[in-house]
Amino acid sequence: MIIALQKKKENIAEYLLYMWQVEDLLRACQLDETTIGNMLTERFGQYPSMTEATMSQIRQWYMDLNQMMLSEGKRESGHLQINDNVIIELTDLHLRLLKSGQDAIYTSCYYSTLPIIVELRSKSGAEKKGEIETCFTALYGKLLLHLQGKEVTSETDLAMRQISKFVGLLAEKYRMYKNGELDLD
């Protein structure tokens, strides 16, 4: 909860990847409240500065997410609607940035990334996924490979660097837009 709130304020891309990781963590706990509670006790109870009130808020946050996953039928796969909404917001901003023509750097970065996105969509059979979701899926896949200690080819690493650059730029534009520093009208 604390990490998610901080990431949501600072970097929406990191927030979304973190939330996808939380979804997988809850699935690893088989969406079982006792297992999730035990995991929280071990993970957050080790910090001496953690108050019982904060621990309670964190526990409730995980339980609420767990309940959402159950009610939305995300037991095996898929993302919570709150996370899909972030993709929708980012896609909307992305399209508005392109349409406005105000940011040549953003547009150039997007068109440099587009061939990679098209290739990923065709290889994965994810033609129905939008471009922004495809980028996040690729980044999350790389994160999972890294966590599993698996290596990626230099070609894949280069592609992921380009996607990361593009998504990072989109995240910065999102932050600016949310802070009223970016006018697209």
C-alpha positions in Angstrom: 0.0 0.0 0.0 2.7 2.5 1.0 4.9 1.6 -2.0 1.9 1.7 -4.3 0.8 5.1 -3.2 4.3 6.5 -3.5 4.7 5.0 -7.0 1.3 6.2 -8.1 2.4 9.8 -7.3 5.8 9.6 -8.7 5.7 7.2 -11.7 2.5 5.7 -13.0 4.5 3.1 -15.1 6.2 1.8 -12.0 2.9 1.8 -10.1 1.2 -0.3 -12.8 4.0 -2.8 -12.9 4.1 -3.0 -9.1 0.3 -3.6 -9.1 0.6 -6.4 -11.6 3.2 -7.9 -9.4 0.9 -7.6 -6.4 -1.9 -9.4 -8.4 0.6 -12.3 -9.0 1.6 -12.3 -5.4 -2.0 -12.6 -4.3 -2.5 -15.5 -6.8 0.7 -17.1 -5.4 -1.1 -17.0 -2.1 -4.1 -18.7 -3.9 -6.2 -15.6 -2.9 -6.3 -17.1 0.6 -6.7 -14.5 3.3 -4.9 -16.4 6.0 -1.9 -17.0 3.7 -1.9 -13.3 2.7 -2.1 -12.3 6.3 0.8 -14.5 7.2 2.8 -13.1 4.4 2.1 -9.6 5.5 3.1 -10.3 9.1 6.4 -11.7 8.0 7.1 -9.0 5.4 6.1 -5.8 7.2 6.4 -6.9 10.9 10.1 -6.8 10.6 10.2 -3.0 10.5 10.4 -1.6 14.0 9.0 1.8 12.9 5.8 0.1 11.6 2.9 1.0 13.8 0.0 -1.3 14.4 -2.4 1.2 12.7 -0.2 1.2 9.5 0.0 -2.6 9.6 -3.8 -2.7 9.8 -4.2 -0.4 6.8 -1.7 -2.5 4.8 -3.5 -5.7 5.7 -6.8 -4.2 4.8 -5.4 -2.9 1.4 -4.3 -6.4 0.5 -7.6 -7.9 1.6 -9.5 -5.4 -0.4 -7.4 -6.2 -3.5 -7.9 -9.9 -2.8 -11.6 -9.4 -2.7 -11.6 -7.5 -5.9 -9.7 -10.2 -7.6 -12.3 -12.8 -6.5 -15.3 -10.7 -7.4 -13.8 -9.8 -10.8 -13.0 -13.4 -11.6 -9.2 -12.8 -11.7 -8.2 -15.9 -9.8 -6.1 -17.4 -12.6 -5.2 -14.5 -14.8 -6.1 -11.0 -16.0 -5.8 -7.6 -14.3 -8.0 -5.8 -11.9 -10.3 -3.1 -13.4 -8.5 -0.5 -11.4 -5.3 -1.5 -13.2 -7.0 -1.7 -16.6 -8.2 1.8 -15.9 -4.6 3.0 -15.7 -3.9 1.5 -19.1 -7.0 3.2 -20.4 -5.9 6.6 -19.0 -2.4 6.2 -20.4 -3.8 5.2 -23.8 -6.0 8.2 -23.8 -3.1 10.5 -22.9 -0.9 8.8 -25.6 -3.5 9.4 -28.3 -4.0 13.0 -27.2 -0.2 13.6 -27.3 0.0 12.2 -30.8 -3.0 14.2 -32.0 -1.9 17.5 -30.5 1.4 17.3 -32.4 2.9 19.5 -29.6 5.7 17.2 -28.5 8.1 16.1 -31.3 10.3 14.2 -28.9 7.3 12.1 -27.6 6.1 11.5 -31.2 9.6 10.5 -32.4 10.1 8.1 -29.5 6.7 6.5 -30.2 7.4 6.0 -33.9 10.8 4.5 -32.9 9.1 2.1 -30.6 6.2 1.2 -32.9 8.0 -1.5 -35.0 8.9 -3.3 -31.8 5.2 -3.1 -30.6 3.9 -4.4 -33.9 6.4 -7.3 -33.7 5.5 -8.2 -30.1 1.8 -8.1 -30.9 2.2 -10.4 -33.9 4.5 -12.9 -32.1 2.3 -13.1 -29.0 -1.0 -13.2 -30.9 -2.0 -10.2 -28.8 -3.4 -8.1 -31.8 -6.4 -7.3 -29.7 -4.3 -5.6 -27.0 -3.6 -2.0 -27.4 -0.1 -0.6 -28.0 0.3 0.7 -24.5 -0.8 -2.5 -22.8 1.6 -4.4 -25.1 4.5 -2.3 -23.9 3.6 -2.9 -20.3 3.1 -6.6 -20.9 6.6 -6.8 -22.4 8.2 -4.8 -19.6 6.4 -7.1 -17.0 7.6 -10.1 -18.9 11.2 -8.9 -18.7 10.8 -8.2 -15.0 9.6 -11.7 -14.4 12.5 -13.2 -16.4 14.9 -11.0 -14.3 13.2 -12.2 -11.0 13.6 -15.8 -12.2 17.3 -15.3 -12.9 16.8 -15.9 -16.7 18.8 -14.0 -19.3 17.4 -12.2 -22.3 19.1 -11.9 -25.7 20.8 -8.7 -26.6 18.2 -8.1 -29.2 15.4 -8.4 -26.6 17.3 -6.3 -24.2 17.7 -3.5 -26.8 14.0 -3.7 -27.6 13.1 -3.5 -23.9 15.3 -0.5 -23.5 13.4 1.3 -26.3 10.0 0.3 -24.8 11.2 1.4 -21.4 12.3 4.8 -22.8 8.9 5.3 -24.5 6.9 4.2 -21.4 9.1 6.4 -19.2 8.4 9.3 -21.4 4.7 8.6 -21.3 4.8 8.3 -17.5 6.5 11.7 -17.3 3.8 13.2 -19.5 1.2 11.6 -17.3 2.7 13.1 -14.2 2.9 16.5 -15.8 -0.7 16.2 -17.0 -1.9 15.3 -13.6 0.0 18.1 -12.0 -1.5 20.6 -14.5 1.9 21.2 -16.2 0.8 19.9 -19.6 -2.0 21.5 -21.6 -3.3 19.4 -24.5 -6.4 21.5 -25.3 
